[in-house]
Amino acid sequence: MNSPHGLALGPATLHWPAYETLASFLGLTLYAAADIAEECRAGLDGVRPAQREAAFALDLTGLQVFRQIALPQALRFAWLPVVGQYLNTIKDTSLTMTIGLAELSYASREVETETFLAFQVFGIATLLESLESSQIAP
């Protein structure tokens, strides 16, 4: 798990981050994308139907109604919740520390399997995790 990740492509090597980093990035991206999509939908629903009807009465096409009437109003309604979601995502990156906990547990199980010293190994792992979490918490 901790070995460097790379792919040799002739004279160059392609490097990428650890799998834990990629998993946390993918999870946070999907979570934030779903919330932002819902906030944008709510912004579009916030535009009064009379606005669209008036635009159609002026003989605008559906695309013109969306681009010139609905979208500017929807963005005005949705931009504050979207900024809030961005800040929430920044705060949620601290939750990716639990991936480090899973990695520590995996390494502890590997050492315990080799040495049969379960109490000592998991005691040290607990101590390391408590030290790490006490440094992160205010």
N, CA, C and O atoms as CSV, one atom per row, in Angstrom:
chain,resi,resn,atom,element,x,y,z
A,1,MET,N,N,0.807,-1.189,0.000
A,1,MET,CA,C,0.000,0.000,0.000
A,1,MET,C,C,0.858,1.264,0.000
A,1,MET,O,O,0.502,2.249,-0.646
A,2,ASN,N,N,1.971,1.248,0.709
A,2,ASN,CA,C,2.791,2.445,0.816
A,2,ASN,C,C,3.865,2.534,-0.261
A,2,ASN,O,O,4.627,3.500,-0.299
A,3,SER,N,N,3.931,1.536,-1.132
A,3,SER,CA,C,4.961,1.575,-2.162
A,3,SER,C,C,4.627,2.660,-3.180
A,3,SER,O,O,3.456,2.973,-3.395
A,4,PRO,N,N,5.655,3.236,-3.808
A,4,PRO,CA,C,5.387,4.271,-4.810
A,4,PRO,C,C,4.625,3.670,-5.988
A,4,PRO,O,O,4.858,2.528,-6.385
A,5,HIS,N,N,3.720,4.458,-6.530
A,5,HIS,CA,C,2.912,4.007,-7.655
A,5,HIS,C,C,3.429,4.669,-8.914
A,5,HIS,O,O,3.506,5.895,-8.998
A,6,GLY,N,N,3.783,3.855,-9.887
A,6,GLY,CA,C,4.289,4.403,-11.130
A,6,GLY,C,C,4.207,3.382,-12.240
A,6,GLY,O,O,4.092,2.180,-11.998
A,7,LEU,N,N,4.268,3.880,-13.461
A,7,LEU,CA,C,4.218,3.045,-14.638
A,7,LEU,C,C,5.323,3.513,-15.580
A,7,LEU,O,O,5.326,4.662,-16.021
A,8,ALA,N,N,6.259,2.618,-15.883
A,8,ALA,CA,C,7.371,2.973,-16.766
A,8,ALA,C,C,6.889,2.958,-18.211
A,8,ALA,O,O,6.403,1.944,-18.712
A,9,LEU,N,N,7.032,4.099,-18.865
A,9,LEU,CA,C,6.648,4.243,-20.266
A,9,LEU,C,C,7.879,4.642,-21.067
A,9,LEU,O,O,8.024,5.798,-21.463
A,10,GLY,N,N,8.751,3.694,-21.298
A,10,GLY,CA,C,9.996,3.984,-22.004
A,10,GLY,C,C,10.921,4.806,-21.117
A,10,GLY,O,O,11.199,4.412,-19.984
A,11,PRO,N,N,11.406,5.954,-21.621
A,11,PRO,CA,C,12.318,6.763,-20.810
A,11,PRO,C,C,11.613,7.529,-19.692
A,11,PRO,O,O,12.268,7.989,-18.757
A,12,ALA,N,N,10.304,7.671,-19.771
A,12,ALA,CA,C,9.562,8.435,-18.753
A,12,ALA,C,C,8.778,7.487,-17.851
A,12,ALA,O,O,8.436,6.372,-18.244
A,13,THR,N,N,8.505,7.947,-16.656
A,13,THR,CA,C,7.694,7.190,-15.707
A,13,THR,C,C,6.502,8.035,-15.297
A,13,THR,O,O,6.648,9.203,-14.938
A,14,LEU,N,N,5.326,7.437,-15.354
A,14,LEU,CA,C,4.097,8.110,-14.960
A,14,LEU,C,C,3.832,7.782,-13.491
A,14,LEU,O,O,3.652,6.617,-13.134
A,15,HIS,N,N,3.807,8.813,-12.639
A,15,HIS,CA,C,3.557,8.631,-11.205
A,15,HIS,C,C,2.154,9.104,-10.869
A,15,HIS,O,O,1.652,10.036,-11.497
A,16,TRP,N,N,1.511,8.478,-9.890
A,16,TRP,CA,C,0.213,8.915,-9.416
A,16,TRP,C,C,0.157,8.776,-7.909
A,16,TRP,O,O,0.953,8.040,-7.325
A,17,PRO,N,N,-0.779,9.478,-7.264
A,17,PRO,CA,C,-0.840,9.431,-5.802
A,17,PRO,C,C,-1.281,8.061,-5.304
A,17,PRO,O,O,-1.681,7.191,-6.078
A,18,ALA,N,N,-1.195,7.901,-4.001
A,18,ALA,CA,C,-1.581,6.642,-3.378
A,18,ALA,C,C,-3.062,6.365,-3.621
A,18,ALA,O,O,-3.843,7.283,-3.875
A,19,TYR,N,N,-3.433,5.103,-3.542
A,19,TYR,CA,C,-4.825,4.717,-3.784
A,19,TYR,C,C,-5.770,5.356,-2.771
A,19,TYR,O,O,-6.918,5.661,-3.096
A,20,GLU,N,N,-5.294,5.558,-1.547
A,20,GLU,CA,C,-6.128,6.186,-0.529
A,20,GLU,C,C,-6.483,7.615,-0.931
A,20,GLU,O,O,-7.610,8.064,-0.717
A,21,THR,N,N,-5.521,8.326,-1.512
A,21,THR,CA,C,-5.759,9.696,-1.964
A,21,THR,C,C,-6.760,9.707,-3.108
A,21,THR,O,O,-7.662,10.544,-3.142
A,22,LEU,N,N,-6.602,8.779,-4.043
A,22,LEU,CA,C,-7.530,8.713,-5.171
A,22,LEU,C,C,-8.941,8.357,-4.704
A,22,LEU,O,O,-9.920,8.914,-5.200
A,23,ALA,N,N,-9.045,7.425,-3.745
A,23,ALA,CA,C,-10.365,7.040,-3.235
A,23,ALA,C,C,-11.035,8.205,-2.520
A,23,ALA,O,O,-12.233,8.429,-2.693
A,24,SER,N,N,-10.277,8.949,-1.720
A,24,SER,CA,C,-10.870,10.090,-1.021
A,24,SER,C,C,-11.260,11.177,-2.003
A,24,SER,O,O,-12.304,11.808,-1.833
A,25,PHE,N,N,-10.446,11.415,-3.031
A,25,PHE,CA,C,-10.781,12.414,-4.046
A,25,PHE,C,C,-12.062,12.037,-4.786
A,25,PHE,O,O,-12.934,12.881,-4.989
A,26,LEU,N,N,-12.177,10.780,-5.186
A,26,LEU,CA,C,-13.362,10.324,-5.899
A,26,LEU,C,C,-14.609,10.416,-5.019
A,26,LEU,O,O,-15.659,10.871,-5.472
A,27,GLY,N,N,-14.492,9.987,-3.771
A,27,GLY,CA,C,-15.640,10.037,-2.863
A,27,GLY,C,C,-16.117,11.454,-2.610
A,27,GLY,O,O,-17.316,11.726,-2.672
A,28,LEU,N,N,-15.189,12.363,-2.325
A,28,LEU,CA,C,-15.577,13.752,-2.069
A,28,LEU,C,C,-16.120,14.415,-3.332
A,28,LEU,O,O,-17.028,15.243,-3.251
A,29,THR,N,N,-15.577,14.062,-4.495
A,29,THR,CA,C,-16.072,14.636,-5.746
A,29,THR,C,C,-17.509,14.213,-6.012
A,29,THR,O,O,-18.343,15.047,-6.362
A,30,LEU,N,N,-17.807,12.935,-5.851
A,30,LEU,CA,C,-19.170,12.457,-6.084
A,30,LEU,C,C,-20.153,13.060,-5.076
A,30,LEU,O,O,-21.266,13.439,-5.440
A,31,TYR,N,N,-19.741,13.147,-3.819
A,31,TYR,CA,C,-20.600,13.723,-2.783
A,31,TYR,C,C,-20.896,15.194,-3.073
A,31,TYR,O,O,-22.051,15.616,-3.013
A,32,ALA,N,N,-19.879,15.965,-3.382
A,32,ALA,CA,C,-20.068,17.392,-3.645
A,32,ALA,C,C,-20.849,17.611,-4.937
A,32,ALA,O,O,-21.679,18.518,-5.006
A,33,ALA,N,N,-20.598,16.795,-5.961
A,33,ALA,CA,C,-21.307,16.957,-7.230
A,33,ALA,C,C,-22.800,16.727,-7.058
A,33,ALA,O,O,-23.608,17.437,-7.656
A,34,ALA,N,N,-23.172,15.748,-6.256
A,34,ALA,CA,C,-24.597,15.495,-6.029
A,34,ALA,C,C,-25.248,16.671,-5.306
A,34,ALA,O,O,-26.347,17.087,-5.672
A,35,ASP,N,N,-24.590,17.204,-4.294
A,35,ASP,CA,C,-25.152,18.343,-3.573
A,35,ASP,C,C,-25.227,19.592,-4.445
A,35,ASP,O,O,-26.220,20.318,-4.395
A,36,ILE,N,N,-24.208,19.848,-5.230
A,36,ILE,CA,C,-24.207,21.034,-6.088
A,36,ILE,C,C,-25.276,20.904,-7.172
A,36,ILE,O,O,-25.930,21.891,-7.511
A,37,ALA,N,N,-25.463,19.701,-7.719
A,37,ALA,CA,C,-26.517,19.496,-8.712
A,37,ALA,C,C,-27.890,19.776,-8.102
A,37,ALA,O,O,-28.746,20.380,-8.748
A,38,GLU,N,N,-28.099,19.342,-6.869
A,38,GLU,CA,C,-29.372,19.601,-6.194
A,38,GLU,C,C,-29.570,21.088,-5.938
A,38,GLU,O,O,-30.685,21.594,-6.069
A,39,GLU,N,N,-28.508,21.791,-5.577
A,39,GLU,CA,C,-28.621,23.233,-5.345
A,39,GLU,C,C,-28.905,23.985,-6.644
A,39,GLU,O,O,-29.658,24.958,-6.641
A,40,CYS,N,N,-28.315,23.548,-7.743
A,40,CYS,CA,C,-28.602,24.177,-9.034
A,40,CYS,C,C,-30.036,23.890,-9.472
A,40,CYS,O,O,-30.699,24.764,-10.030
A,41,ARG,N,N,-30.515,22.678,-9.223
A,41,ARG,CA,C,-31.904,22.356,-9.540
A,41,ARG,C,C,-32.855,23.213,-8.726
A,41,ARG,O,O,-33.858,23.700,-9.248
A,42,ALA,N,N,-32.549,23.398,-7.456
A,42,ALA,CA,C,-33.381,24.247,-6.615
A,42,ALA,C,C,-33.349,25.690,-7.106
A,42,ALA,O,O,-34.364,26.383,-7.043
A,43,GLY,N,N,-32.206,26.150,-7.592
A,43,GLY,CA,C,-32.121,27.496,-8.146
A,43,GLY,C,C,-32.994,27.653,-9.374
A,43,GLY,O,O,-33.653,28.679,-9.546
A,44,LEU,N,N,-33.005,26.629,-10.241
A,44,LEU,CA,C,-33.863,26.683,-11.430
A,44,LEU,C,C,-35.343,26.620,-11.043
A,44,LEU,O,O,-36.181,27.265,-11.673
A,45,ASP,N,N,-35.658,25.847,-10.009
A,45,ASP,CA,C,-37.044,25.795,-9.543
A,45,ASP,C,C,-37.475,27.103,-8.893
A,45,ASP,O,O,-38.668,27.390,-8.804
A,46,GLY,N,N,-36.508,27.897,-8.440
A,46,GLY,CA,C,-36.824,29.176,-7.810
A,46,GLY,C,C,-37.264,30.250,-8.792
A,46,GLY,O,O,-37.825,31.270,-8.391
A,47,VAL,N,N,-37.010,30.024,-10.086
A,47,VAL,CA,C,-37.448,30.975,-11.107
A,47,VAL,C,C,-38.956,30.771,-11.302
A,47,VAL,O,O,-39.405,29.649,-11.535
A,48,ARG,N,N,-39.721,31.835,-11.210
A,48,ARG,CA,C,-41.173,31.744,-11.330
A,48,ARG,C,C,-41.581,31.249,-12.719
A,48,ARG,O,O,-40.980,31.637,-13.721
A,49,PRO,N,N,-42.589,30.403,-12.775
A,49,PRO,CA,C,-43.066,29.928,-14.081
A,49,PRO,C,C,-43.567,31.069,-14.969
A,49,PRO,O,O,-43.515,30.965,-16.195
A,50,ALA,N,N,-44.042,32.137,-14.372
A,50,ALA,CA,C,-44.529,33.273,-15.164
A,50,ALA,C,C,-43.398,33.902,-15.971
A,50,ALA,O,O,-43.641,34.458,-17.042
A,51,GLN,N,N,-42.178,33.823,-15.477
A,51,GLN,CA,C,-41.034,34.349,-16.223
A,51,GLN,C,C,-40.851,33.579,-17.529
A,51,GLN,O,O,-40.640,34.167,-18.589
A,52,ARG,N,N,-40.937,32.268,-17.429
A,52,ARG,CA,C,-40.779,31.434,-18.630
A,52,ARG,C,C,-41.952,31.652,-19.598
A,52,ARG,O,O,-41.764,31.761,-20.810
A,53,GLU,N,N,-43.150,31.710,-19.040
A,53,GLU,CA,C,-44.327,31.914,-19.888
A,53,GLU,C,C,-44.248,33.243,-20.630
A,53,GLU,O,O,-44.599,33.320,-21.807
A,54,ALA,N,N,-43.790,34.283,-19.951
A,54,ALA,CA,C,-43.654,35.584,-20.602
A,54,ALA,C,C,-42.605,35.532,-21.709
A,54,ALA,O,O,-42.770,36.155,-22.758
A,55,ALA,N,N,-41.521,34.785,-21.470
A,55,ALA,CA,C,-40.479,34.671,-22.492
A,55,ALA,C,C,-40.988,33.899,-23.707
A,55,ALA,O,O,-40.690,34.257,-24.847
A,56,PHE,N,N,-41.755,32.842,-23.460
A,56,PHE,CA,C,-42.336,32.110,-24.589
A,56,PHE,C,C,-43.349,32.980,-25.338
A,56,PHE,O,O,-43.481,32.868,-26.557
A,57,ALA,N,N,-44.066,33.849,-24.610
A,57,ALA,CA,C,-45.019,34.756,-25.253
A,57,ALA,C,C,-44.303,35.750,-26.158
A,57,ALA,O,O,-44.882,36.238,-27.128
A,58,LEU,N,N,-43.051,36.050,-25.844
A,58,LEU,CA,C,-42.252,36.935,-26.694
A,58,LEU,C,C,-41.604,36.188,-27.853
A,58,LEU,O,O,-40.784,36.748,-28.581
A,59,ASP,N,N,-41.977,34.913,-28.022
A,59,ASP,CA,C,-41.517,34.072,-29.125
A,59,ASP,C,C,-40.034,33.716,-29.022
A,59,ASP,O,O,-39.347,33.605,-30.037
A,60,LEU,N,N,-39.546,33.539,-27.802
A,60,LEU,CA,C,-38.178,33.044,-27.609
A,60,LEU,C,C,-38.191,31.523,-27.666
A,60,LEU,O,O,-39.184,30.895,-27.301
A,61,THR,N,N,-37.094,30.931,-28.120
A,61,THR,CA,C,-36.989,29.467,-28.143
A,61,THR,C,C,-36.687,28.960,-26.734
A,61,THR,O,O,-36.372,29.740,-25.836
A,62,GLY,N,N,-36.786,27.663,-26.556
A,62,GLY,CA,C,-36.509,27.075,-25.247
A,62,GLY,C,C,-35.091,27.338,-24.768
A,62,GLY,O,O,-34.870,27.614,-23.589
A,63,LEU,N,N,-34.130,27.254,-25.684
A,63,LEU,CA,C,-32.738,27.524,-25.337
A,63,LEU,C,C,-32.535,28.984,-24.948
A,63,LEU,O,O,-31.804,29.285,-24.004
A,64,GLN,N,N,-33.183,29.888,-25.679
A,64,GLN,CA,C,-33.074,31.314,-25.349
A,64,GLN,C,C,-33.710,31.609,-23.993
A,64,GLN,O,O,-33.179,32.406,-23.220
A,65,VAL,N,N,-34.835,30.978,-23.704
A,65,VAL,CA,C,-35.495,31.172,-22.409
A,65,VAL,C,C,-34.570,30.709,-21.293
A,65,VAL,O,O,-34.411,31.386,-20.277
A,66,PHE,N,N,-33.968,29.550,-21.497
A,66,PHE,CA,C,-33.067,29.033,-20.466
A,66,PHE,C,C,-31.853,29.935,-20.291
A,66,PHE,O,O,-31.510,30.313,-19.171
A,67,ARG,N,N,-31.203,30.278,-21.402
A,67,ARG,CA,C,-29.939,31.020,-21.342
A,67,ARG,C,C,-30.122,32.468,-20.917
A,67,ARG,O,O,-29.298,32.996,-20.170
A,68,GLN,N,N,-31.177,33.115,-21.373
A,68,GLN,CA,C,-31.318,34.546,-21.131
A,68,GLN,C,C,-32.246,34.907,-19.980
A,68,GLN,O,O,-32.143,35.999,-19.421
A,69,ILE,N,N,-33.152,34.000,-19.620
A,69,ILE,CA,C,-34.133,34.320,-18.581
A,69,ILE,C,C,-33.897,33.473,-17.322
A,69,ILE,O,O,-33.673,34.012,-16.238
A,70,ALA,N,N,-33.949,32.153,-17.473
A,70,ALA,CA,C,-33.930,31.270,-16.308
A,70,ALA,C,C,-32.546,31.160,-15.670
A,70,ALA,O,O,-32.419,31.264,-14.450
A,71,LEU,N,N,-31.515,30.953,-16.478
A,71,LEU,CA,C,-30.177,30.710,-15.930
A,71,LEU,C,C,-29.629,31.879,-15.112
A,71,LEU,O,O,-29.108,31.640,-14.023
A,72,PRO,N,N,-29.716,33.128,-15.573
A,72,PRO,CA,C,-29.198,34.220,-14.733
A,72,PRO,C,C,-29.899,34.324,-13.373
A,72,PRO,O,O,-29.261,34.592,-12.355
A,73,GLN,N,N,-31.222,34.107,-13.370
A,73,GLN,CA,C,-31.938,34.155,-12.099
A,73,GLN,C,C,-31.586,32.964,-11.217
A,73,GLN,O,O,-31.441,33.106,-10.003
A,74,ALA,N,N,-31.448,31.786,-11.833
A,74,ALA,CA,C,-31.105,30.586,-11.066
A,74,ALA,C,C,-29.716,30.713,-10.443
A,74,ALA,O,O,-29.503,30.299,-9.303
A,75,LEU,N,N,-28.776,31.285,-11.189
A,75,LEU,CA,C,-27.432,31.466,-10.635
A,75,LEU,C,C,-27.452,32.434,-9.454
A,75,LEU,O,O,-26.711,32.261,-8.486
A,76,ARG,N,N,-28.296,33.440,-9.540
A,76,ARG,CA,C,-28.404,34.382,-8.426
A,76,ARG,C,C,-28.951,33.694,-7.178
A,76,ARG,O,O,-28.527,33.991,-6.061
A,77,PHE,N,N,-29.892,32.774,-7.374
A,77,PHE,CA,C,-30.454,32.043,-6.238
A,77,PHE,C,C,-29.481,31.006,-5.682
A,77,PHE,O,O,-29.452,30.774,-4.474
A,78,ALA,N,N,-28.687,30.380,-6.548
A,78,ALA,CA,C,-27.915,29.200,-6.151
A,78,ALA,C,C,-26.475,29.486,-5.768
A,78,ALA,O,O,-25.827,28.597,-5.215
A,79,TRP,N,N,-25.935,30.660,-6.023
A,79,TRP,CA,C,-24.502,30.827,-5.829
A,79,TRP,C,C,-24.096,30.764,-4.360
A,79,TRP,O,O,-23.018,30.254,-4.056
A,80,LEU,N,N,-24.920,31.264,-3.437
A,80,LEU,CA,C,-24.549,31.172,-2.015
A,80,LEU,C,C,-24.530,29.728,-1.511
A,80,LEU,O,O,-23.572,29.346,-0.839
A,81,PRO,N,N,-25.548,28.908,-1.804
A,81,PRO,CA,C,-25.442,27.506,-1.385
A,81,PRO,C,C,-24.275,26.758,-2.033
A,81,PRO,O,O,-23.686,25.875,-1.408
A,82,VAL,N,N,-23.937,27.102,-3.274
A,82,VAL,CA,C,-22.806,26.439,-3.940
A,82,VAL,C,C,-21.492,26.808,-3.247
A,82,VAL,O,O,-20.622,25.956,-3.065
A,83,VAL,N,N,-21.349,28.078,-2.863
A,83,VAL,CA,C,-20.149,28.488,-2.122
A,83,VAL,C,C,-20.106,27.780,-0.772
A,83,VAL,O,O,-19.041,27.348,-0.331
A,84,GLY,N,N,-21.254,27.659,-0.119
A,84,GLY,CA,C,-21.308,26.920,1.143
A,84,GLY,C,C,-20.909,25.467,0.977
A,84,GLY,O,O,-20.223,24.907,1.832
A,85,GLN,N,N,-21.335,24.849,-0.124
A,85,GLN,CA,C,-20.954,23.461,-0.388
A,85,GLN,C,C,-19.458,23.348,-0.646
A,85,GLN,O,O,-18.830,22.372,-0.237
A,86,TYR,N,N,-18.892,24.324,-1.313
A,86,TYR,CA,C,-17.439,24.328,-1.529
A,86,TYR,C,C,-16.708,24.356,-0.189
A,86,TYR,O,O,-15.766,23.593,0.023
A,87,LEU,N,N,-17.140,25.232,0.710
A,87,LEU,CA,C,-16.507,25.309,2.028
A,87,LEU,C,C,-16.717,24.024,2.820
A,87,LEU,O,O,-15.818,23.585,3.537
A,88,ASN,N,N,-17.888,23.422,2.700
A,88,ASN,CA,C,-18.163,22.161,3.376
A,88,ASN,C,C,-17.253,21.051,2.852
A,88,ASN,O,O,-16.793,20.207,3.621
A,89,THR,N,N,-16.997,21.053,1.562
A,89,THR,CA,C,-16.103,20.048,0.978
A,89,THR,C,C,-14.683,20.224,1.490
A,89,THR,O,O,-13.987,19.244,1.753
A,90,ILE,N,N,-14.254,21.472,1.633
A,90,ILE,CA,C,-12.923,21.719,2.184
A,90,ILE,C,C,-12.841,21.169,3.612
A,90,ILE,O,O,-11.839,20.565,3.995
A,91,LYS,N,N,-13.903,21.382,4.394
A,91,LYS,CA,C,-13.912,20.846,5.758
A,91,LYS,C,C,-13.945,19.321,5.755
A,91,LYS,O,O,-13.340,18.691,6.622
A,92,ASP,N,N,-14.644,18.719,4.790
A,92,ASP,CA,C,-14.774,17.265,4.757
A,92,ASP,C,C,-13.485,16.557,4.384
A,92,ASP,O,O,-13.367,15.348,4.584
A,93,THR,N,N,-12.516,17.285,3.846
A,93,THR,CA,C,-11.256,16.624,3.521
A,93,THR,C,C,-10.570,16.078,4.768
A,93,THR,O,O,-9.765,15.152,4.676
A,94,SER,N,N,-10.882,16.642,5.932
A,94,SER,CA,C,-10.294,16.113,7.161
A,94,SER,C,C,-10.805,14.706,7.464
A,94,SER,O,O,-10.148,13.954,8.184
A,95,LEU,N,N,-11.968,14.343,6.924
A,95,LEU,CA,C,-12.495,13.004,7.149
A,95,LEU,C,C,-11.683,11.932,6.431
A,95,LEU,O,O,-11.791,10.748,6.749
A,96,THR,N,N,-10.879,12.345,5.471
A,96,THR,CA,C,-10.064,11.359,4.772
A,96,THR,C,C,-8.969,10.796,5.674
A,96,THR,O,O,-8.273,9.855,5.295
A,97,MET,N,N,-8.819,11.371,6.864
A,97,MET,CA,C,-7.883,10.811,7.834
A,97,MET,C,C,-8.270,9.372,8.184
A,97,MET,O,O,-7.406,8.564,8.527
A,98,THR,N,N,-9.565,9.050,8.100
A,98,THR,CA,C,-9.988,7.693,8.441
A,98,THR,C,C,-9.390,6.672,7.490
A,98,THR,O,O,-9.249,5.502,7.844
A,99,ILE,N,N,-9.036,7.105,6.280
A,99,ILE,CA,C,-8.356,6.186,5.369
A,99,ILE,C,C,-6.986,5.849,5.938
A,99,ILE,O,O,-6.524,4.714,5.817
A,100,GLY,N,N,-6.332,6.830,6.558
A,100,GLY,CA,C,-5.062,6.558,7.225
A,100,GLY,C,C,-5.229,5.570,8.368
A,100,GLY,O,O,-4.348,4.745,8.609
A,101,LEU,N,N,-6.357,5.649,9.077
A,101,LEU,CA,C,-6.650,4.702,10.153
A,101,LEU,C,C,-6.794,3.294,9.591
A,101,LEU,O,O,-6.290,2.332,10.171
A,102,ALA,N,N,-7.487,3.178,8.454
A,102,ALA,CA,C,-7.640,1.856,7.841
A,102,ALA,C,C,-6.281,1.301,7.418
A,102,ALA,O,O,-6.025,0.105,7.554
A,103,GLU,N,N,-5.420,2.165,6.912
A,103,GLU,CA,C,-4.086,1.725,6.516
A,103,GLU,C,C,-3.277,1.283,7.736
A,103,GLU,O,O,-2.561,0.284,7.676
A,104,LEU,N,N,-3.389,2.026,8.845
A,104,LEU,CA,C,-2.694,1.656,10.077
A,104,LEU,C,C,-3.199,0.317,10.603
A,104,LEU,O,O,-2.412,-0.506,11.071
A,105,SER,N,N,-4.508,0.098,10.528
A,105,SER,CA,C,-5.074,-1.179,10.970
A,105,SER,C,C,-4.576,-2.322,10.101
A,105,SER,O,O,-4.281,-3.406,10.604
A,106,TYR,N,N,-4.481,-2.085,8.801
A,106,TYR,CA,C,-3.990,-3.113,7.892
A,106,TYR,C,C,-2.539,-3.464,8.208
A,106,TYR,O,O,-2.178,-4.640,8.263
A,107,ALA,N,N,-1.708,-2.442,8.417
A,107,ALA,CA,C,-0.295,-2.688,8.738
A,107,ALA,C,C,-0.169,-3.407,10.077
A,107,ALA,O,O,0.691,-4.274,10.237
A,108,SER,N,N,-1.019,-3.053,11.040
A,108,SER,CA,C,-0.977,-3.708,12.346
A,108,SER,C,C,-1.335,-5.178,12.223
A,108,SER,O,O,-0.705,-6.026,12.856
A,109,ARG,N,N,-2.343,-5.487,11.414
A,109,ARG,CA,C,-2.710,-6.891,11.216
A,109,ARG,C,C,-1.584,-7.667,10.545
A,109,ARG,O,O,-1.355,-8.832,10.868
A,110,GLU,N,N,-0.877,-7.029,9.610
A,110,GLU,CA,C,0.249,-7.700,8.952
A,110,GLU,C,C,1.353,-8.029,9.949
A,110,GLU,O,O,1.887,-9.138,9.949
A,111,VAL,N,N,1.700,-7.046,10.811
A,111,VAL,CA,C,2.754,-7.266,11.807
A,111,VAL,C,C,2.307,-8.325,12.809
A,111,VAL,O,O,3.103,-9.180,13.197
A,112,GLU,N,N,1.059,-8.280,13.228
A,112,GLU,CA,C,0.552,-9.261,14.194
A,112,GLU,C,C,0.580,-10.660,13.607
A,112,GLU,O,O,0.860,-11.622,14.321
A,113,THR,N,N,0.298,-10.788,12.329
A,113,THR,CA,C,0.333,-12.096,11.676
A,113,THR,C,C,1.751,-12.661,11.657
A,113,THR,O,O,1.938,-13.870,11.791
A,114,GLU,N,N,2.747,-11.797,11.493
A,114,GLU,CA,C,4.138,-12.254,11.445
A,114,GLU,C,C,4.705,-12.536,12.832
A,114,GLU,O,O,5.484,-13.474,12.997
A,115,THR,N,N,4.325,-11.735,13.837
A,115,THR,CA,C,4.976,-11.837,15.151
A,115,THR,C,C,4.129,-12.508,16.218
A,115,THR,O,O,4.671,-12.919,17.244
A,116,PHE,N,N,2.824,-12.636,16.022
A,116,PHE,CA,C,1.887,-13.196,17.002
A,116,PHE,C,C,1.884,-12.409,18.311
A,116,PHE,O,O,1.588,-12.971,19.366
A,117,LEU,N,N,2.207,-11.128,18.257
A,117,LEU,CA,C,2.188,-10.252,19.429
A,117,LEU,C,C,1.018,-9.271,19.293
A,117,LEU,O,O,1.225,-8.068,19.129
A,118,ALA,N,N,-0.191,-9.787,19.363
A,118,ALA,CA,C,-1.379,-8.993,19.069
A,118,ALA,C,C,-1.531,-7.820,20.038
A,118,ALA,O,O,-1.783,-6.694,19.608
A,119,PHE,N,N,-1.382,-8.070,21.331
A,119,PHE,CA,C,-1.604,-7.007,22.317
A,119,PHE,C,C,-0.620,-5.858,22.112
A,119,PHE,O,O,-1.019,-4.693,22.108
A,120,GLN,N,N,0.655,-6.176,21.942
A,120,GLN,CA,C,1.669,-5.140,21.769
A,120,GLN,C,C,1.458,-4.359,20.462
A,120,GLN,O,O,1.550,-3.132,20.446
A,121,VAL,N,N,1.178,-5.070,19.387
A,121,VAL,CA,C,1.031,-4.418,18.081
A,121,VAL,C,C,-0.176,-3.485,18.075
A,121,VAL,O,O,-0.063,-2.335,17.651
A,122,PHE,N,N,-1.312,-3.956,18.532
A,122,PHE,CA,C,-2.508,-3.114,18.503
A,122,PHE,C,C,-2.463,-2.034,19.581
A,122,PHE,O,O,-3.089,-0.985,19.433
A,123,GLY,N,N,-1.732,-2.283,20.655
A,123,GLY,CA,C,-1.528,-1.228,21.650
A,123,GLY,C,C,-0.725,-0.071,21.073
A,123,GLY,O,O,-1.067,1.092,21.288
A,124,ILE,N,N,0.331,-0.380,20.348
A,124,ILE,CA,C,1.136,0.668,19.712
A,124,ILE,C,C,0.325,1.378,18.625
A,124,ILE,O,O,0.410,2.599,18.490
A,125,ALA,N,N,-0.461,0.622,17.847
A,125,ALA,CA,C,-1.293,1.244,16.813
A,125,ALA,C,C,-2.326,2.187,17.437
A,125,ALA,O,O,-2.585,3.262,16.898
A,126,THR,N,N,-2.911,1.792,18.560
A,126,THR,CA,C,-3.867,2.661,19.249
A,126,THR,C,C,-3.180,3.914,19.756
A,126,THR,O,O,-3.729,5.010,19.651
A,127,LEU,N,N,-1.996,3.762,20.297
A,127,LEU,CA,C,-1.235,4.915,20.773
A,127,LEU,C,C,-0.899,5.863,19.615
A,127,LEU,O,O,-1.036,7.080,19.745
A,128,LEU,N,N,-0.464,5.307,18.498
A,128,LEU,CA,C,-0.144,6.148,17.345
A,128,LEU,C,C,-1.377,6.890,16.838
A,128,LEU,O,O,-1.296,8.072,16.504
A,129,GLU,N,N,-2.508,6.208,16.781
A,129,GLU,CA,C,-3.736,6.854,16.299
A,129,GLU,C,C,-4.202,7.933,17.266
A,129,GLU,O,O,-4.664,8.990,16.837
A,130,SER,N,N,-4.086,7.680,18.569
A,130,SER,CA,C,-4.509,8.705,19.526
A,130,SER,C,C,-3.580,9.916,19.471
A,130,SER,O,O,-4.040,11.046,19.636
A,131,LEU,N,N,-2.291,9.707,19.244
A,131,LEU,CA,C,-1.375,10.827,19.080
A,131,LEU,C,C,-1.692,11.621,17.826
A,131,LEU,O,O,-1.665,12.852,17.843
A,132,GLU,N,N,-1.990,10.924,16.744
A,132,GLU,CA,C,-2.306,11.601,15.484
A,132,GLU,C,C,-3.605,12.397,15.597
A,132,GLU,O,O,-3.675,13.534,15.130
A,133,SER,N,N,-4.627,11.813,16.208
A,133,SER,CA,C,-5.907,12.526,16.315
A,133,SER,C,C,-5.814,13.678,17.313
A,133,SER,O,O,-6.526,14.670,17.154
A,134,SER,N,N,-4.969,13.583,18.326
A,134,SER,CA,C,-4.831,14.702,19.270
A,134,SER,C,C,-4.083,15.869,18.633
A,134,SER,O,O,-4.271,17.015,19.040
A,135,GLN,N,N,-3.238,15.595,17.639
A,135,GLN,CA,C,-2.546,16.677,16.948
A,135,GLN,C,C,-3.457,17.388,15.971
A,135,GLN,O,O,-3.272,18.576,15.708
A,136,ILE,N,N,-4.438,16.683,15.427
A,136,ILE,CA,C,-5.340,17.267,14.447
A,136,ILE,C,C,-6.435,18.062,15.135
A,136,ILE,O,O,-6.798,19.147,14.681
A,137,ALA,N,N,-6.964,17.529,16.229
A,137,ALA,CA,C,-8.078,18.203,16.911
A,137,ALA,C,C,-7.580,19.463,17.602
A,137,ALA,O,O,-6.461,19.488,18.114
A,138,PRO,N,N,-8.420,20.537,17.622
A,138,PRO,CA,C,-7.982,21.772,18.282
A,138,PRO,C,C,-7.955,21.639,19.788
A,138,PRO,O,O,-7.608,22.592,20.486
